[in-house]
Amino acid sequence: DTGVSQNPRHKITKRGQNVTFRCDPISEHNRLYWYRQTLGQGPEFLTYFQNEAQLEKSRLLSDRFSAERPKGSFSTLEIQRTEQGDSAMYLCASSPGHPPDTQYFGPGTRLTVL
Amino acid sequence: GESVGLHLPTLSVQEGDNSIINCAYSNSASDYFIWYKQESGKGPQFIIDIRSNMDKRQGQRVTVLLNKTVKHLSLQIAATQPGDSAVYFCAENPNSGGSNYKLTFGKGTLLTVNP
């Protein structure tokens, strides 16, 4: 499969626990994005990487959230001290970094915080 | 604030009919627009895109129309099939200069195709 992959696909956790999600982008895509999607809404931008550099973070990304892309390939998104309001679908996308620079999305990780 | 929105939250059509999904945007500086299809439990799937220097672009069974005068975008699906049933999102890139990131999505339109 040459598309964007995400793991796990589903995560159920208790409030206060830490969770980590992984995203593997399309090979040779140097840009990687994280979005969050709640039920009935469109995805909302969280953060974006150009290679290993995190270039922008949304105000939605509180200090409990951290994202990394240490080698410019896969990325992880960690949420510390989860809250019920963190329950959402977390989507990862990648793009080649040159025009038209279309973003291709992975299947997402569905997080449920009890 | 700047936003992308949809006129119709739901659309129900008969198999074989043509479908039109509409989208309004408010950021006149946006220069790139994308339509995505999202099936239940899956991530958004790229359908077609258009740059602001065009007013029409065609793909396989899909056409996107852009009217910059009234800031309106539409997706036309010809001969709609049951497999087209999904939520459709329009997204805009509010940044100019060929760099596409930080897409802003609308709320989505649920398309239901009746056999």
Interface residues (C-beta under 8 A of the other chain):
Chain A: V4 Q6 R31 Y33 G40 Q41 G42 P43 E44 F45 Y48 E56 L91 A93 S95 P99 P100 D101 T102 Q103 Y104 F105 G106 P107 G108 R110
Chain B: V4 Y32 I34 Y36 G41 K42 G43 P44 Q45 F46 D49 R51 F89 A91 G98 S99 N100 Y101 K102 L103 T104 F105 G106 K107 G108
